[in-house]
């Protein structure tokens, strides 16, 4: 999968993470989108590095999607914990 594919996957993973964790985010839509992209990259890296599942070139691989969504959820939770109370 190319970098553009990972960005698209990250956008969708960020939207799914936002759907699974509703509420106000400190960064709004743009922040959630960037967290989704970063989560896709980090989730893919963790999946290939420690879970022994290499990154495939297939966009529709379920494990790739699960790792991207999982990475997005972890980053979204961490972001809310760190910066969630700064905006009222």
Beta strands, then each sheet from edge to edge (+ up, - down):
end
